[in-house]
Amino acid sequence: MGVIRDPNVVIASLEGGTFAAKLRAEMNKVVKTLSDLSGEKGAATGSLTLKLKFVMKGQTVEITPDLA
């Protein structure tokens, strides 16, 4: 694989192409939870943290995602 500099391509390529679906599912959970919590106030806040671990192996960088 060549050099990838586009973050959209990186996310789409993580975990053999399955990570984007996991990220989307987690984002949907956050939105659903916020919707449930907002109730009468009409406002709620939340967060989803994406952490990327980079490991250099020879001329290849291995990227491992972690959601919290």
Buried (B, 14 or more C-beta within 10 A) or exposed (E): EEEEEEEEEBBEBBEEEEBBEEBEEBEEEEEEEEEEEEEEEEEEEEEEEEEEEEEEEEEEEEBEBEEE
